[in-house]
């Protein structure tokens, strides 16, 4: 077990954990700690707590000391220097004609670095700007590009509810917000009504999302509607569902005593119908199932029986003299012997595929009419 405390460096910033060491620190005090950016002054927001750290966790940094009056005065002086640095930086941005908007300026506690926060639509080449700022302030310069949500958190403001922004007062981290949360709360999907001053979806949509998603313990379970045409049980008796009303969540039920009632879905219980074994089957199938498998004749036996009957009929017809050899032979083979048909030739296809020059020449008109040509009759007459 190890004792830790939570320190916050901004009003609504992220909470960082440190080890108090041998110091006795209470909640609300200001302390001086060492961070990755150097020495910083922060405020204790969570008191000493005993927690068990993971075996592979890195050791926590120890708090240097509790802030005194001199340290607090130095913090106030840094706030004044930040205002002056902001004016100078805006002037340099206009000189270089860079498409960027300066949001905030932050000095470290030991004046080792100055951080300039800005917003822009895309990537900005600010190398010349950094050189000019370094020549003016004679210290390390860092320009950090942020998003619109971080901009609203730093600048603050009043929301549509009339209260200060949640992100600027108590929210430490931004949680993802989706349009589905607004749909679950039956809110208007107008972007102007569900968006904050940053232009993104409001963070307060996340607060009540758990109650609408089913994670809230006080929320009632969603009732499924009964099936239309099914049997149900109500307070007035049993009946059949005739129709459903999705808006009012009601069902119209025809009772067994020819009475019609309207009941809510919560007051209706579906009746389970037990299907007996063999019910719903065709009579032929039921009879077939009733017969044992030993009594069922196999297919091969039935085929042999039909063949035997065909041979008997052929023998009787041959004895009476009413049949010929081909009929007896066909009856002898039974249903198994059938005359195979040859496919007819596609003569129409041959005619279509025949070339034009290969067509048969037409006969003279006299021959087609069945008479003799006129010239032949004239040659027979004497001159």
NORSUL-V659408 format. One record per residue. RES is the residue in three letters. PHI is phi in radians with two decimals (none if undefined). PSI is psi in degrees with one decimal (* if undefined). D_CENTER is the distance of its C-alpha to the mean C-alpha in Angstrom with 1 decimal. Layout:
RES;PHI;PSI;D_CENTER, RES;PHI;PSI;D_CENTER
//
This chain:
UNK;none;140.7;43.5, UNK;-2.38;144.5;43.6, UNK;-1.55;130.1;44.1, UNK;-2.33;159.8;41.7, UNK;-2.36;154.1;41.4, UNK;-1.81;129.9;38.7, UNK;-2.11;136.1;39.8, UNK;-2.13;131.4;38.2, UNK;-1.66;-15.6;39.6, UNK;-2.21;171.3;38.1, UNK;-1.06;-47.8;37.8, UNK;-2.16;38.1;34.0, UNK;-1.50;-178.1;33.6, UNK;-1.31;148.0;32.2, UNK;-1.60;128.2;34.3, UNK;-1.97;142.3;36.1, UNK;-1.78;138.7;38.0, UNK;-2.37;165.8;41.6, UNK;-1.71;128.4;44.4, UNK;-1.24;-19.0;47.3, UNK;1.21;-129.7;49.8, UNK;-1.62;0.7;53.2, UNK;-1.48;149.7;52.5, UNK;-1.81;106.7;52.1, UNK;-2.06;135.7;49.4, UNK;-1.90;164.6;48.3, UNK;-1.23;136.4;45.2, UNK;1.75;-10.3;45.7, UNK;-1.43;156.7;48.0, UNK;-1.73;136.5;47.7, UNK;-2.27;159.0;47.9, UNK;-1.89;122.7;48.3, UNK;-2.28;162.2;46.0, UNK;-1.80;125.6;45.5, UNK;-2.11;-175.9;42.2, UNK;-1.18;-23.4;40.9, UNK;-1.62;-2.9;42.2, UNK;2.11;-157.4;45.5, UNK;-1.36;133.0;47.1, UNK;-2.35;154.5;45.2, UNK;-1.94;123.7;46.0, UNK;-2.31;172.5;43.4, UNK;-1.98;135.7;43.3, UNK;-1.37;121.6;42.8, UNK;-1.92;-21.7;40.0, UNK;-2.19;131.1;39.7, UNK;-1.22;179.1;43.0, UNK;-1.07;131.4;44.0, UNK;-2.33;145.5;41.8, UNK;-1.67;114.1;42.3, UNK;-2.26;161.4;39.2, UNK;-1.88;116.3;38.9, UNK;-1.46;157.1;37.6, UNK;-1.22;152.3;36.0, UNK;-1.08;-33.2;38.5, UNK;-1.64;9.0;36.9, UNK;-1.31;147.3;36.5, UNK;-1.30;147.7;38.7, UNK;-1.16;143.0;41.7, UNK;-1.35;148.3;41.5, UNK;-1.34;148.3;43.8, UNK;-1.64;142.0;46.7, UNK;-1.21;135.7;47.5, UNK;-1.26;-53.9;50.6, UNK;-2.89;169.9;52.2, UNK;-1.50;135.7;51.9, UNK;-1.15;136.9;52.1, UNK;-1.85;-170.0;55.6, UNK;-1.17;-34.9;56.9, UNK;-1.15;-39.8;57.4, UNK;-1.16;-40.0;53.8, UNK;-1.18;-34.6;52.6, UNK;-1.18;-35.1;55.0, UNK;-1.17;-35.5;53.6, UNK;-1.13;-39.8;50.1, UNK;-1.14;-39.3;51.5, UNK;-1.12;-37.1;53.2, UNK;-1.13;-35.6;50.0, UNK;-1.08;-38.0;48.4, UNK;-1.21;-40.0;51.2, UNK;-1.14;-31.4;51.0, UNK;-1.12;-38.5;47.3, UNK;-1.14;-40.2;48.2, UNK;-1.17;-42.0;50.8, UNK;-1.14;-30.3;48.5, UNK;-1.18;-40.5;46.0, UNK;-1.14;-40.8;48.6, UNK;-1.17;-41.0;49.7, UNK;-1.14;-40.6;46.3, UNK;-1.08;-37.6;45.5, UNK;-1.14;-42.4;48.8, UNK;-1.16;-33.7;48.1, UNK;-1.16;-41.5;44.7, UNK;-1.14;-36.2;46.5, UNK;-1.15;-40.0;49.1, UNK;-1.48;-6.4;46.7, UNK;0.95;52.5;44.7, UNK;-1.66;135.3;41.3, UNK;-1.40;69.9;38.2, UNK;-2.46;155.8;37.2, UNK;-2.12;120.6;37.3, UNK;-1.35;129.2;39.0, UNK;-1.84;-49.5;37.3, UNK;-2.71;157.8;39.3, UNK;-2.23;137.4;41.9, UNK;-2.36;128.5;42.4, UNK;-1.72;140.7;45.5, UNK;-1.31;163.7;45.6, UNK;-1.12;-37.0;48.1, UNK;-1.64;11.7;50.6, UNK;1.02;29.2;50.2, UNK;-1.48;-20.1;49.1, UNK;-2.68;149.1;46.1, UNK;-2.12;129.7;44.9, UNK;-1.96;126.7;41.2, UNK;-1.93;121.7;40.2, UNK;-1.73;132.5;36.6, UNK;-2.52;163.1;35.6, UNK;-2.13;148.7;32.7, UNK;-2.76;159.2;32.4, UNK;-1.27;-32.1;30.1, UNK;-2.50;-157.9;30.5, UNK;-1.36;140.7;32.6, UNK;-2.11;134.7;36.2, UNK;-1.61;95.6;39.3, UNK;-1.93;29.0;41.3, UNK;-1.17;-40.9;43.7, UNK;-1.18;-34.4;46.7, UNK;-1.15;-39.1;45.7, UNK;-1.13;-38.1;45.5, UNK;-1.13;-41.2;49.0, UNK;-1.17;-40.5;50.4, UNK;-1.19;-36.6;49.0, UNK;-1.16;-34.5;50.2, UNK;-1.23;-25.1;53.7, UNK;-1.47;-49.0;53.7, UNK;-1.59;-16.3;52.5, UNK;1.00;43.9;53.8, UNK;-2.69;179.9;50.9, UNK;-1.28;137.7;47.5, UNK;-2.08;135.5;45.0, UNK;-2.33;125.0;41.2, UNK;-1.87;123.4;38.9, UNK;-2.15;124.4;35.3, UNK;-1.53;133.8;32.5, UNK;-2.18;171.5;30.1, UNK;-1.64;-179.0;27.2, UNK;-1.27;-30.6;27.4, UNK;-1.22;-40.1;26.2, UNK;-1.17;-32.5;28.9, UNK;-1.12;-44.7;31.3, UNK;-1.14;-33.5;30.9, UNK;-1.19;-37.5;31.3, UNK;-1.32;-40.2;34.6, UNK;-1.42;-31.3;36.0, UNK;1.35;-178.8;35.1, UNK;2.72;-174.1;35.4, UNK;-1.97;131.6;35.0, UNK;-1.46;-178.5;31.7, UNK;-1.21;-16.8;31.2, UNK;-1.45;-7.4;32.2, UNK;1.56;4.4;35.5, UNK;-1.95;161.8;35.2, UNK;-1.06;155.5;35.0, UNK;-1.06;139.5;31.7, UNK;-1.13;-38.8;29.9, UNK;-1.18;-25.2;29.2, UNK;-1.63;-4.5;32.9, UNK;-1.98;-47.6;34.2, UNK;-2.45;-14.6;32.5, UNK;-1.31;122.9;29.0, UNK;-1.48;-43.0;29.4, UNK;-2.22;152.8;26.0, UNK;-1.54;128.1;23.2, UNK;-1.76;147.1;19.9, UNK;-1.15;136.0;16.6, UNK;-2.14;132.7;15.9, UNK;-2.11;163.4;12.9, UNK;-1.21;-20.4;13.2, UNK;-1.12;-32.1;11.2, UNK;-1.11;-37.4;14.4, UNK;-1.20;-35.6;16.6, UNK;-1.18;-40.1;14.9, UNK;-1.15;-26.8;15.4, UNK;-1.63;8.1;19.0, UNK;0.99;41.1;19.7, UNK;-1.63;160.1;20.8, UNK;-1.19;135.6;21.7, UNK;-1.53;19.4;19.2, UNK;-1.24;122.8;22.2, UNK;-1.04;-30.5;21.9, UNK;-1.24;-20.1;25.5, UNK;-1.69;-22.3;25.1, UNK;-1.95;9.5;22.2, UNK;-1.92;147.4;23.2, UNK;-1.52;-170.0;26.0, UNK;-1.24;-15.8;29.0, UNK;-1.43;-8.9;27.1, UNK;1.56;-4.8;24.8, UNK;-1.76;171.6;21.7, UNK;-1.07;143.1;19.9, UNK;-1.15;140.9;22.4, UNK;-1.20;-24.3;22.4, UNK;-1.23;-12.2;23.6, UNK;-1.13;-23.7;20.2, UNK;-1.34;-23.7;19.4, UNK;-1.12;-48.3;22.5, UNK;-1.66;4.9;21.7, UNK;-1.15;-34.3;18.0, UNK;-1.13;-34.8;19.0, UNK;-1.21;-30.1;21.0, UNK;-1.51;-20.9;18.3, UNK;-1.54;-3.7;15.7, UNK;1.72;-2.5;18.3, UNK;-1.45;-13.5;19.8, UNK;-1.31;130.2;22.9, UNK;-1.21;-21.7;25.7, UNK;-1.49;-8.9;27.3, UNK;-1.38;136.9;24.5, UNK;-1.33;152.3;25.1, UNK;-1.25;147.3;22.9, UNK;-1.30;129.4;21.1, UNK;-1.59;131.4;23.4, UNK;-1.45;139.4;22.3, UNK;-1.23;149.8;24.3, UNK;-1.21;160.7;27.0, UNK;-1.44;131.4;27.0, UNK;-1.19;129.5;29.0, UNK;1.61;-3.9;32.2, UNK;-1.57;166.4;32.1, UNK;-1.55;134.0;34.8, UNK;-2.35;164.9;34.5, UNK;-2.10;126.4;36.9, UNK;-2.12;-176.5;37.7, UNK;-1.20;-33.7;40.5, UNK;-1.46;-10.1;42.6, UNK;2.41;-170.9;42.3, UNK;-1.58;152.8;40.3, UNK;-2.97;-169.2;39.0, UNK;-2.10;137.8;36.5, UNK;-1.34;123.0;33.5, UNK;-1.63;-47.4;34.3, UNK;-2.62;162.3;31.5, UNK;-2.19;145.1;28.7, UNK;-2.02;107.5;28.2, UNK;-1.24;-34.3;24.6, UNK;-1.23;-48.8;25.7, UNK;-1.51;-7.3;28.5, UNK;1.01;48.9;26.9, UNK;-2.21;163.9;30.2, UNK;-2.33;135.6;31.4, UNK;-1.63;123.5;34.6, UNK;-2.14;132.8;36.5, UNK;-1.71;111.2;39.7, UNK;-1.31;168.4;41.8, UNK;-1.19;-23.4;44.2, UNK;-1.58;22.5;47.1, UNK;1.13;28.3;46.0, UNK;-1.92;139.6;44.8, UNK;-1.87;129.2;41.5, UNK;-2.29;157.9;39.7, UNK;-2.05;122.4;36.5, UNK;-2.28;153.2;34.7, UNK;-1.30;159.3;31.6, UNK;-1.11;-32.0;28.8, UNK;-1.21;-24.1;29.8, UNK;-1.65;8.9;33.4, UNK;-2.02;135.6;32.5, UNK;-2.12;125.9;32.4, UNK;-1.26;136.8;31.5, UNK;-1.58;127.7;34.4, UNK;-1.45;123.7;33.8, UNK;-1.71;118.8;35.9, UNK;-1.51;122.3;37.4, UNK;-1.61;119.0;38.0, UNK;-1.25;158.0;41.2, UNK;-1.22;127.2;41.7, UNK;1.62;-11.4;42.9, UNK;-1.36;141.4;41.9, UNK;1.57;-1.6;40.2, UNK;-1.60;159.4;41.8, UNK;-1.21;153.2;44.2, UNK;-1.07;-37.4;47.9, UNK;-1.09;-40.7;48.5, UNK;-1.20;-35.9;45.9, UNK;-1.13;-42.2;47.2, UNK;-1.13;-37.6;50.7, UNK;-1.18;-36.9;49.5, UNK;-1.21;-29.9;47.8, UNK;-1.22;-29.5;51.0, UNK;-1.29;138.5;53.1, UNK;-1.24;158.9;53.3, UNK;-1.17;-25.4;52.4, UNK;-1.19;-30.0;56.0, UNK;-1.43;-16.1;57.1, UNK;-1.31;130.7;54.6, UNK;-1.47;136.4;56.3, UNK;-1.24;166.8;54.6, UNK;-1.16;-38.3;54.0, UNK;-1.13;-37.3;56.8, UNK;-1.18;-39.8;59.4, UNK;-1.15;-37.7;58.6, UNK;-1.15;-41.5;58.9, UNK;-1.12;-33.4;62.3, UNK;-1.18;-43.0;63.5, UNK;-1.11;-37.8;62.8, UNK;-1.13;-38.4;64.6, UNK;-1.17;-40.7;67.6, UNK;-1.11;-38.0;67.8, UNK;-1.13;-37.1;67.8, UNK;-1.17;-38.7;70.7, UNK;-1.12;-42.2;72.7, UNK;-1.11;-39.0;72.3, UNK;-1.18;-35.8;73.5, UNK;-1.17;-40.3;76.5, UNK;-1.16;-40.2;77.5, UNK;-1.20;-35.0;77.3, UNK;-1.25;-32.8;79.3, UNK;-1.20;-35.2;82.0, UNK;-1.40;-15.7;82.5, UNK;1.43;14.2;82.8, UNK;-1.59;-7.8;80.2, UNK;-2.10;157.8;77.8, UNK;-1.76;-176.6;78.2, UNK;-1.20;-38.2;77.1, UNK;-1.18;-38.4;73.9, UNK;-1.17;-41.4;72.8, UNK;-1.12;-38.8;73.9, UNK;-1.15;-39.6;72.0, UNK;-1.16;-37.9;68.9, UNK;-1.23;-31.7;69.2, UNK;-1.11;-39.8;69.9, UNK;-1.31;-20.0;66.5, UNK;1.29;-148.6;64.9, UNK;-1.31;-11.8;61.4, UNK;-1.33;-31.5;60.6, UNK;-1.63;114.0;63.0, UNK;-2.28;147.0;61.8, UNK;-1.28;127.6;63.1, UNK;-1.47;131.2;60.7, UNK;-1.61;136.5;60.3, UNK;-1.52;140.6;60.3, UNK;-1.16;137.8;57.8, UNK;-1.24;146.4;59.6, UNK;-1.29;143.2;59.9, UNK;-1.47;80.2;57.9, UNK;-1.21;-32.6;61.0, UNK;-1.09;-37.1;59.3, UNK;-1.17;-34.5;57.2, UNK;-1.17;-39.4;60.5, UNK;-1.12;-39.7;62.0, UNK;-1.20;-33.0;59.1, UNK;-1.48;-9.6;59.1, UNK;-1.25;134.1;63.0, UNK;-1.19;163.6;64.0, UNK;-1.18;-36.8;66.0, UNK;-1.25;-21.3;69.2, UNK;-1.55;6.1;69.3, UNK;-1.24;151.1;69.7, UNK;-1.28;132.8;72.9, UNK;-1.21;146.6;75.6, UNK;-1.39;147.6;76.6, UNK;-1.34;159.9;80.2, UNK;-1.05;161.3;82.6, UNK;-1.14;-35.3;82.6, UNK;-1.16;-40.2;86.0, UNK;-1.18;-36.9;84.9, UNK;-1.16;-30.6;81.7, UNK;-1.43;-8.5;83.8, UNK;1.63;3.8;86.2, UNK;-1.86;-177.1;89.3, UNK;-1.70;156.0;91.2, UNK;-1.16;153.9;91.0, UNK;-1.17;-35.1;93.5, UNK;-1.16;-34.1;95.0, UNK;-1.15;-38.2;96.0, UNK;-1.14;-32.2;98.1, UNK;-1.29;-32.7;100.0, UNK;-1.23;-26.3;101.0, UNK;-1.30;-22.8;102.7, UNK;-1.28;143.8;105.1, UNK;-1.23;145.8;108.5, UNK;-1.44;*;109.1
//
